[in-house]
Amino acid sequence: MELQEELEYFESIKDDLLKHHRNKFALIKGQQLVDTYTTWEEAFNAGIDRFGNVPFLIKPVQEKDESAQYPAFLVGAISVNP
């Protein structure tokens, strides 16, 4: 899975991030925390400037992962016709 290394690294440093960078956005490439940013956009721009158009992880530093998941048919990506 792409970004698996970054996700595992994030989880390994999450407690420290929560102590010092809660509610910010962590920019991670490989097993390196590049920095934390106030907004997702700041983190994204920093990632593009530093690494170019390649995969890198931007993850909110929060106690719980609040990722949203929407079934494709609810957002109109597919139709459900019998």
Secondary structure as the mmCIF struct_conf table of DSSP 4:
data_model
#
loop_
_struct_conf.conf_type_id
_struct_conf.id
_struct_conf.beg_label_comp_id
_struct_conf.beg_label_asym_id
_struct_conf.beg_label_seq_id
_struct_conf.end_label_comp_id
_struct_conf.end_label_asym_id
_struct_conf.end_label_seq_id
TURN_TY1_P TURN_TY1_P1 GLU A 2 LEU A 3
HELX_RH_AL_P HELX_RH_AL_P1 GLN A 4 HIS A 21
TURN_TY1_P TURN_TY1_P2 ARG A 22 ASN A 23
BEND BEND1 LYS A 24 LYS A 24
STRN STRN1 PHE A 25 LYS A 29
TURN_TY1_P TURN_TY1_P3 GLY A 30 GLN A 31
STRN STRN2 GLN A 32 TYR A 37
BEND BEND2 THR A 38 THR A 39
HELX_RH_AL_P HELX_RH_AL_P2 TRP A 40 PHE A 51
BEND BEND3 ASN A 53 VAL A 54
STRN STRN3 LEU A 57 PRO A 60
BEND BEND4 GLU A 63 LYS A 64
TURN_TY1_P TURN_TY1_P4 ALA A 72 GLY A 76
BEND BEND5 ALA A 77 ILE A 78
#
